[in-house]
Amino acid sequence: MMSQRAFPNPFADYDKSLATGYFDSSGRLTPEFTQHLNNKIRELLQQMERGLKSADPRDCTGYTGWAGIALLYLHLHEVYGDPSYLHMAQEYVKRSLSCLTKRSITFLCGDAGPLAVAAVVYFKLQNEKQAEDCIARLLHLPKLDPRVPDEMLYGRMGYLYALLFVNKHFGEEKIPRNHIQQVCEAVLASGENLAKKRNFTAKSPLMYEWYEEYYVGAAHGLAGIYYFLMQPGLGVSQAKLHNTIKPSVDFVCQLKFPSGNYPPCIEDNRDLLVHWCHGAPGVIYMLLQAYKVFGEQKYLSDALQCAEVIWQWGLLKKGYGLCHGTAGNAYAFLALHNLTRDMKYLYRACKSKRLFGCTNLPGTHGLGAGLGTPVALKRCRPLPWKDLRDLWAAAGSGKLAAEDEIIARGRGVDTMGSDYYQNLSKPRQPEKGDHSPNHNIL
């Protein structure tokens, strides 16, 4: 069934002789390929800017709106060092801050994203007063409201992501540790309570749901939550890591299909989604983080199996964005390359980039689903989860993010570092696989 949602992979797999047009034996991109990517980035930025003329002026989010475009330009500034990109980020930050919803708290789909990105942009522009104002507003969002879920797109994990994003860029503990731990403890307590309530504790000490479904993947589910709970920046105790989080991660591992892919939800037997949001391309980051934290080979072995699924079925017909597109899937290869230094995965990311040329697909121009993603990926390093960073929004900027990422990796630049709302009035009940009331990824 996965074959119905993906183009057949036309590329030969890695062989040293096939990679010479992309990078040398040390993994540095060739001048010719670097120039090609630079040209493509300029082309895609122009295309994105044209598309943004008809964008929704009220969409402040990182996922499909102005904050995602600001994040893309911030990312480009980090890679190229060109101050004009930082000033472009500032312009889009202003648009984003002018239309905050005051309903949602997450990085991707709520007010935390625009505030966090704005704080970093103003910090880099040495505008301390405005940066501090954004941080103060970020800290006062209603993160402990019991109606707020725990997942990434609409929940507390999305809020924690914003806090870690700020600390990463400021290079200091700008967000107080006790503030982060307070939210983290709320997430752990929520998972433990639901596991007990639904009789999961014997199998998994933690359990989470979103709209009455036990989602597995990175966007709404267990893999995304556990990935973050294993991050050093959250300060989870060793006892909690080994006695609570590790067995919960192992429960997710047991859900693996024979193919190596993962279901969108517990007890969902459909082996068909190979997206960051649902399936192996998102679960792989949980597995890689578990391998780094616990040091057990089984996690790396499962991650390598995810990579085979992505290589075979990851050239998605859905589009080229980060959330459910080819660029997002390519990031999994970059994460594996960053950990293993195996050139096969850098090669696979470069080959996936070949699909980014088809920019005539319909969609928006943000990061999570579109054109901005490949721009950032073309500056090559593992973005999605590797270092708790950015790049998600929607159709346009997603493609840009991806192309940008490949160049940075090839130049030896690791700008992501070494480890790389919910509307409280509750909208209509979404279909399984929805990210928002108007977006069904199935």
C-alpha positions as CSV (number, residue, x, y, z in Angstrom):
1,M,0.0,0.0,0.0
2,M,3.0,2.4,0.5
3,S,3.6,2.2,-3.2
4,Q,0.3,4.0,-3.9
5,R,1.6,7.1,-2.0
6,A,5.2,7.3,-3.3
7,F,7.0,7.5,-6.6
8,P,9.1,4.4,-7.4
9,N,12.7,5.1,-6.3
10,P,14.6,5.4,-9.6
11,F,18.1,5.8,-8.1
12,A,20.8,3.3,-7.6
13,D,21.9,3.0,-4.0
14,Y,25.2,4.2,-2.7
15,D,28.4,3.3,-4.4
16,K,31.5,5.3,-4.0
17,S,31.8,5.8,-7.7
18,L,28.3,7.2,-7.9
19,A,28.9,9.8,-5.2
20,T,31.8,11.6,-6.8
21,G,29.6,14.1,-8.4
22,Y,28.2,15.1,-5.0
23,F,30.9,14.9,-2.4
24,D,34.5,13.8,-1.7
25,S,35.7,11.0,0.6
26,S,35.4,13.3,3.6
27,G,31.8,14.2,2.8
28,R,32.5,17.7,1.6
29,L,30.3,18.7,-1.3
30,T,32.0,19.3,-4.6
31,P,32.3,22.9,-5.8
32,E,30.0,22.1,-8.8
33,F,27.3,20.5,-6.7
34,T,27.5,23.3,-4.1
35,Q,27.1,25.9,-6.9
36,H,24.1,24.0,-8.2
37,L,22.5,24.0,-4.8
38,N,23.2,27.7,-4.3
39,N,21.6,28.5,-7.6
40,K,18.6,26.4,-6.7
41,I,18.2,28.1,-3.4
42,R,18.1,31.6,-5.0
43,E,15.6,30.3,-7.5
44,L,13.4,28.8,-4.8
45,L,13.5,31.9,-2.6
46,Q,12.3,34.0,-5.5
47,Q,9.5,31.5,-6.2
48,M,8.6,31.5,-2.5
49,E,8.5,35.3,-2.3
50,R,6.1,35.4,-5.3
51,G,3.8,32.9,-3.7
52,L,3.8,34.7,-0.4
53,K,2.0,37.6,-2.1
54,S,-1.2,35.6,-1.9
55,A,-0.5,34.0,1.5
56,D,-3.0,34.2,4.4
57,P,-2.0,37.5,6.1
58,R,-3.5,36.2,9.4
59,D,-1.4,33.0,9.7
60,C,1.2,33.7,12.3
61,T,2.4,30.1,12.7
62,G,5.7,28.4,12.1
63,Y,3.9,25.5,10.4
64,T,2.2,27.4,7.5
65,G,2.6,31.0,8.3
66,W,4.9,34.0,8.7
67,A,6.9,32.6,11.6
68,G,8.0,29.7,9.4
69,I,9.2,32.1,6.8
70,A,11.1,34.1,9.4
71,L,12.6,30.9,10.7
72,L,13.8,29.9,7.2
73,Y,15.6,33.3,6.8
74,L,17.1,32.9,10.2
75,H,18.3,29.5,9.2
76,L,19.8,30.9,6.0
77,H,21.5,33.7,7.9
78,E,23.2,31.0,10.2
79,V,24.5,29.1,7.2
80,Y,25.6,31.9,4.9
81,G,26.3,34.7,7.4
82,D,24.5,37.2,5.1
83,P,22.9,40.0,7.3
84,S,20.2,40.6,4.6
85,Y,18.7,37.2,5.6
86,L,18.5,38.3,9.2
87,H,16.7,41.5,8.2
88,M,14.3,39.5,6.1
89,A,13.6,37.3,9.1
90,Q,12.9,40.5,11.1
91,E,10.3,41.6,8.6
92,Y,8.4,38.3,8.7
93,V,8.7,38.2,12.5
94,K,6.9,41.6,12.7
95,R,4.1,40.2,10.5
96,S,3.9,37.1,12.7
97,L,3.7,39.0,16.0
98,S,0.9,41.2,14.6
99,C,-1.5,38.3,14.3
100,L,-1.0,36.0,17.4
101,T,-4.0,33.9,18.2
102,K,-3.7,34.0,22.1
103,R,-5.2,30.5,22.0
104,S,-2.3,28.1,21.3
105,I,1.0,27.6,23.0
106,T,3.2,25.5,20.6
107,F,6.2,26.2,18.4
108,L,4.7,25.0,15.2
109,C,1.0,25.8,15.4
110,G,0.7,28.4,18.2
111,D,2.1,31.6,19.7
112,A,5.2,30.1,21.2
113,G,6.8,29.7,17.8
114,P,6.5,33.3,16.7
115,L,7.6,34.5,20.1
116,A,10.6,32.2,20.2
117,V,11.7,33.0,16.7
118,A,11.2,36.7,17.3
119,A,13.2,36.6,20.5
120,V,16.2,35.0,18.6
121,V,16.0,37.3,15.7
122,Y,15.9,40.4,17.9
123,F,18.8,38.9,20.0
124,K,20.9,38.5,16.9
125,L,20.1,42.0,15.9
126,Q,21.2,43.2,19.4
127,N,17.7,44.5,20.1
128,E,17.7,43.4,23.8
129,K,14.5,45.1,24.9
130,Q,12.4,43.5,22.2
131,A,14.0,40.1,22.7
132,E,13.3,40.2,26.4
133,D,9.7,41.2,25.8
134,C,9.2,38.2,23.6
135,I,10.7,35.9,26.1
136,A,8.5,37.3,28.9
137,R,5.4,36.7,26.8
138,L,6.6,33.2,26.0
139,L,7.0,32.3,29.6
140,H,3.5,33.5,30.5
141,L,1.6,31.3,27.9
142,P,-0.9,28.9,29.6
143,K,1.3,25.8,29.4
144,L,-0.2,24.1,32.5
145,D,-3.9,24.4,31.5
146,P,-5.3,20.9,31.9
147,R,-7.1,21.1,28.6
148,V,-3.7,21.4,26.7
149,P,-2.6,18.1,25.2
150,D,1.0,16.8,25.4
151,E,2.0,16.2,21.8
152,M,4.2,18.2,19.5
153,L,2.0,20.1,17.1
154,Y,-0.6,21.4,19.5
155,G,0.6,20.4,23.0
156,R,3.2,20.9,25.7
157,M,6.0,19.3,23.8
158,G,5.6,22.0,21.2
159,Y,5.9,24.5,24.0
160,L,9.0,22.9,25.4
161,Y,10.5,22.9,21.9
162,A,10.1,26.7,21.9
163,L,11.9,27.0,25.2
164,L,14.8,24.8,24.2
165,F,15.0,26.7,20.9
166,V,15.5,30.0,22.8
167,N,18.2,28.5,25.1
168,K,20.0,26.9,22.1
169,H,20.3,30.2,20.2
170,F,21.1,32.4,23.2
171,G,23.8,30.0,24.3
172,E,22.8,30.3,27.9
173,E,20.0,29.3,30.3
174,K,17.8,32.1,29.2
175,I,14.7,30.1,30.1
176,P,15.0,29.1,33.8
177,R,15.6,25.4,34.3
178,N,12.8,25.2,36.9
179,H,10.3,26.6,34.3
180,I,11.3,23.9,31.8
181,Q,11.2,21.2,34.5
182,Q,7.8,22.3,35.6
183,V,6.3,21.7,32.1
184,C,8.3,18.5,31.7
185,E,6.9,17.1,35.0
186,A,3.4,17.9,33.9
187,V,4.0,15.9,30.7
188,L,5.3,12.9,32.6
189,A,2.5,13.0,35.1
190,S,-0.1,13.2,32.3
191,G,1.5,10.1,30.6
192,E,1.7,8.1,33.8
193,N,-1.9,8.9,34.7
194,L,-3.3,7.9,31.3
195,A,-1.3,4.7,31.3
196,K,-2.8,3.8,34.6
197,K,-6.3,4.8,33.6
198,R,-6.2,2.8,30.4
199,N,-4.4,-0.2,31.8
200,F,-1.2,0.3,29.8
201,T,1.2,0.5,32.7
202,A,2.3,-3.1,32.5
203,K,3.3,-2.6,28.9
204,S,4.2,1.1,28.9
205,P,4.6,3.3,32.0
206,L,3.6,6.3,29.8
207,M,0.7,6.7,27.4
208,Y,-0.6,9.7,25.5
209,E,-3.6,10.4,23.3
210,W,-4.8,13.1,21.0
211,Y,-8.5,13.3,20.1
212,E,-9.0,9.9,21.7
213,E,-6.4,8.1,19.6
214,Y,-3.1,6.8,20.8
215,Y,-0.8,8.2,18.1
216,V,2.6,6.7,17.5
217,G,4.4,9.2,15.3
218,A,6.4,12.4,15.7
219,A,3.7,15.0,15.2
220,H,1.0,13.9,17.6
221,G,2.3,10.8,19.2
222,L,4.5,8.8,21.4
223,A,7.7,9.0,19.3
224,G,7.7,12.8,19.3
225,I,7.1,13.0,23.0
226,Y,9.7,10.4,24.0
227,Y,12.3,12.0,21.7
228,F,12.0,15.2,23.7
229,L,11.8,13.6,27.1
230,M,15.2,12.0,26.4
231,Q,16.8,15.4,25.6
232,P,19.5,16.5,28.2
233,G,18.0,20.1,28.2
234,L,14.9,18.8,30.0
235,G,16.8,17.5,33.0
236,V,14.9,14.3,33.4
237,S,16.4,12.2,36.1
238,Q,18.3,9.0,35.3
239,A,15.8,7.0,37.3
240,K,12.9,8.4,35.2
241,L,14.9,7.8,32.0
242,H,15.6,4.2,32.7
243,N,12.4,3.1,34.7
244,T,9.7,5.1,32.9
245,I,10.9,6.5,29.5
246,K,13.0,3.6,28.3
247,P,10.2,0.9,28.7
248,S,7.8,3.3,27.0
249,V,10.2,3.6,24.1
250,D,10.5,-0.2,24.0
251,F,6.8,-0.4,23.7
252,V,6.8,1.8,20.6
253,C,9.6,-0.4,19.1
254,Q,7.3,-3.4,19.5
255,L,4.7,-1.8,17.2
256,K,7.1,-2.0,14.2
257,F,5.6,-3.6,11.1
258,P,7.5,-6.4,9.4
259,S,8.5,-3.8,6.7
260,G,10.3,-1.7,9.3
261,N,7.7,1.0,9.2
262,Y,5.4,2.1,12.1
263,P,1.6,2.6,12.4
264,P,0.0,6.0,12.7
265,C,-1.9,4.8,15.8
266,I,-1.8,1.9,18.2
267,E,-4.0,-1.0,16.9
268,D,-3.9,0.6,13.4
269,N,-2.7,-2.2,11.0
270,R,-2.4,0.0,7.9
271,D,1.2,0.0,6.8
272,L,1.0,2.9,4.3
273,L,2.3,6.2,5.7
274,V,6.0,7.1,5.4
275,H,6.0,10.7,6.7
276,W,7.7,12.6,9.4
277,C,4.3,13.0,11.0
278,H,3.3,9.4,10.8
279,G,5.7,6.5,10.2
280,A,9.4,5.6,10.1
281,P,10.7,9.1,9.1
282,G,9.5,10.5,12.5
283,V,10.1,7.5,14.7
284,I,13.7,7.3,13.6
285,Y,14.6,10.3,15.7
286,M,13.3,8.7,18.8
287,L,15.3,5.6,18.0
288,L,18.5,7.6,17.4
289,Q,18.1,9.5,20.6
290,A,17.4,6.3,22.5
291,Y,20.6,4.8,21.1
292,K,22.6,7.9,22.2
293,V,21.0,7.9,25.7
294,F,20.9,4.2,26.5
295,G,23.7,2.9,24.2
296,E,21.8,-0.3,23.1
297,Q,22.4,-1.5,19.6
298,K,18.8,-2.5,19.0
299,Y,17.7,1.1,18.7
300,L,20.3,1.8,16.0
301,S,19.3,-1.4,14.2
302,D,15.7,-0.3,14.2
303,A,16.7,3.2,13.0
304,L,18.7,1.7,10.1
305,Q,15.6,-0.3,9.2
306,C,13.6,2.9,9.1
307,A,16.1,4.3,6.7
308,E,15.5,1.4,4.3
309,V,11.8,2.0,4.4
310,I,12.4,5.7,3.7
311,W,14.8,5.0,0.8
312,Q,12.3,2.6,-0.8
313,W,9.0,4.5,-0.1
314,G,10.0,8.0,0.8
315,L,9.7,9.9,-2.5
316,L,6.2,11.0,-1.7
317,K,3.6,12.0,-4.1
318,K,2.1,14.2,-1.3
319,G,4.7,16.9,-1.8
320,Y,8.2,18.1,-0.8
321,G,7.7,19.6,2.7
322,L,9.1,18.6,6.0
323,C,5.9,17.2,7.7
324,H,4.7,14.8,5.0
325,G,7.0,15.3,2.0
326,T,10.2,14.2,0.4
327,A,12.4,16.9,2.0
328,G,11.3,15.9,5.5
329,N,12.1,12.3,4.7
330,A,15.5,13.2,3.5
331,Y,16.3,14.7,6.8
332,A,16.3,11.2,8.3
333,F,19.3,10.3,6.1
334,L,21.1,13.4,7.3
335,A,20.4,12.5,11.0
336,L,21.9,9.0,10.4
337,H,24.9,10.4,8.6
338,N,25.5,12.8,11.4
339,L,25.5,9.9,13.9
340,T,27.2,7.2,12.0
341,R,29.3,9.2,9.4
342,D,28.3,6.6,6.9
343,M,28.5,8.3,3.5
344,K,25.6,6.1,2.2
345,Y,23.1,8.3,4.1
346,L,24.6,11.6,2.8
347,Y,24.4,10.1,-0.7
348,R,20.7,9.2,-0.2
349,A,19.9,12.7,1.0
350,C,21.6,14.1,-2.1
351,K,19.6,11.8,-4.3
352,S,16.3,12.8,-2.5
353,K,17.2,16.4,-3.4
354,R,16.7,15.5,-7.0
355,L,13.0,15.3,-6.4
356,F,12.9,18.9,-5.1
357,G,13.0,20.3,-8.6
358,C,9.2,19.6,-9.1
359,T,8.0,22.8,-7.5
360,N,4.8,22.9,-9.4
361,L,2.9,21.0,-6.7
362,P,0.0,22.8,-5.1
363,G,0.4,24.1,-1.5
364,T,1.4,27.0,0.7
365,H,4.8,28.5,1.1
366,G,5.7,27.7,4.7
367,L,8.1,25.1,6.1
368,G,6.2,22.0,7.3
369,A,4.6,21.1,4.0
370,G,6.4,22.9,1.2
371,L,8.9,25.1,-0.6
372,G,10.7,26.5,2.4
373,T,11.8,23.0,3.5
374,P,13.9,22.1,0.6
375,V,15.7,25.5,0.7
376,A,16.9,24.7,4.2
377,L,17.7,21.1,3.4
378,K,19.9,22.3,0.6
379,R,22.2,23.6,3.2
380,C,22.7,20.0,4.4
381,R,22.6,19.1,8.1
382,P,20.1,17.1,10.1
383,L,17.3,19.6,11.0
384,P,14.2,17.9,12.2
385,W,14.8,16.5,15.6
386,K,18.6,16.2,15.7
387,D,19.1,19.3,17.8
388,L,15.7,20.4,18.8
389,R,15.4,22.9,16.1
390,D,13.2,24.5,13.5
391,L,12.1,24.2,10.0
392,W,8.6,22.9,9.6
393,A,6.0,25.3,8.3
394,A,4.3,24.6,5.0
395,A,4.5,24.1,1.3
396,G,6.9,26.7,-0.1
397,S,9.6,27.2,2.5
398,G,9.9,23.5,3.3
399,K,11.6,22.7,0.0
400,L,14.0,25.6,0.6
401,A,14.9,24.3,4.0
402,A,15.9,21.0,2.6
403,E,18.2,22.3,-0.1
404,D,19.9,24.7,2.3
405,E,20.6,21.8,4.7
406,I,22.6,19.7,2.2
407,I,25.1,22.5,1.5
408,A,25.8,23.2,5.2
409,R,26.5,19.5,5.7
410,G,28.8,19.4,2.7
411,R,30.7,22.4,3.9
412,G,31.2,20.9,7.3
413,V,28.8,23.4,8.9
414,D,26.6,22.0,11.7
415,T,24.5,24.9,12.6
416,M,22.1,22.6,14.4
417,G,24.7,21.5,16.9
418,S,26.0,18.1,17.5
419,D,22.8,16.5,18.7
420,Y,20.3,18.0,16.5
421,Y,-3.1,24.6,20.6
422,Q,-4.7,23.3,20.9
423,N,-7.6,25.8,20.5
424,L,-9.0,25.7,24.0
425,S,-12.5,26.0,22.7
426,K,-11.8,22.6,20.9
427,P,-12.6,22.6,17.2
428,R,-14.4,19.8,15.4
429,Q,-13.3,16.2,15.9
430,P,-10.7,15.6,13.2
431,E,-10.3,12.6,11.0
432,K,-7.5,10.2,11.9
433,G,-4.3,11.7,10.6
434,D,-5.5,15.3,10.7
435,H,-3.0,18.0,11.7
436,S,-5.6,20.7,11.9
437,P,-9.4,21.0,11.1
438,N,-8.6,21.8,7.5
439,H,-5.6,19.5,6.8
440,N,-5.9,15.7,6.4
441,I,-2.6,14.1,5.6
442,L,-4.2,10.8,4.7
